[in-house]
Amino acid sequence: MLLGIVLVALNLRIAIAAVSPILDVVRRDVAFDDTLAGLLGAAPLVSFAVFGSLAPVVARRLGLEPTLVAALLLSATGEVVRSTTGTPAAFIAWSVVALGGMGIGNVLLPPLVKRYFPDRIGPVTAAYSMTMAFSTTAPPLLAVPLARQLGWRTSVGVWSVLAVVAVVPWCVVIARRAATGHGRRDVDGLPPGASGPADQRVRSGTGRVWRSPLAWGLAVTFGMNSLNTYALFAWLPQILTDAGLEAEAGGRWVALLAILGLPMSFAGPLLAARLRDPWPLVAALAGCYVCGYLGLALSPATGTAVWIVLLGLAQGVFPVVLALINLRTRTAEGATALSGFVQGAGYTAAAPGPVLVGVVHEVTGSWTPALAVLLVTVGVLAVVSLVACRPAVLEDTWGARPRG
């Protein structure tokens, strides 16, 4: 189970990370204009929001494991086919397919941890969060050499192999269940139609996640953090270049920003699992955002390393929220519903962020107002995370009523 979870996590950012370093090469061959390139840049957040929202619905019908297998195969298909296309529209469409599979995987990983490792939520979340961070940093280092040696199509399509490999452990799980007569199980771990303990039925079966203040708190916290993360990766190189640094230096600082996600991906879930109320941790990470943005606004070319380290550490909000999805639910069904809502609503809120930052910079001619916008979103994150972090359980707050 742990191998399966880690292999899935390894696939969840590759469709993004493998293309961005060689986008200029792809554009020359596939004839992207700036507008279509912008659409491609917006595709991850939009795909994660749409497909992530659909994941709980599909999982309730098919079960967690079969839905995950379908998502991995969907992602592999999108990665392969887009590497063979010759038009921008087809490349974007099949990128959405690949990203859609990843969006479903994003949502299903927390409930799978809840199902198979309910007493190891912190360590297992740390393991797959670190793997996701690694899958963000490794492909950019390999994509350019692969494109030079084998061509950009191979560089883009070869990562589909990892999705196919990730399917294997879950096919074994499904086959074993079929062989032992267990068959498909609902996302709460019970066979279809089975009756569990009355308390579990009341608390897990009939709630509406959007009724829960906890769910909204987690969704807004997740969304504001994602907005800042994607805005930084989109605009940090230009911010530093406009401050007088060389273009190559901007790329190196972005790489450092991604690498700093690794230690926080490990530490964040472990700390969240140990703290009854992890809001002080989230507030400290929000403070890192504030100090990093103030540094970029006041002295971007001096002290750059300090500002990037602070912003890199601030990314720890993401794995903390992933851990809280499981820590604040009782059942895999609750974790599935909460994960789908948090990531669907969160990525929807985050999607306009990079565009908004670019528009503010273009209108004002300065990065200071754009960074001020990001500071406002960090303030929202810090305040709303009070609700997200307080000790509560989704099944007690989502308006559940007894079945039957």
Salt bridges, closest charged atoms under 4 A:
ASP29 OD2 - ARG153 NH2 3.55
ASP34 OD1 - ARG27 NH2 2.64
GLU65 OE2 - ARG115 NH1 2.75
GLU65 OE1 - ARG177 NH1 3.50
ASP119 OD2 - ARG120 NH1 3.63
ASP186 OD1 - ARG184 NH1 3.45
ASP199 OD1 - ARG203 NE 2.55
ASP242 OD2 - HIS361 NE2 4.00
ASP396 OD1 - ARG203 NH1 2.13
ASP396 OD1 - ARG330 NH1 2.88
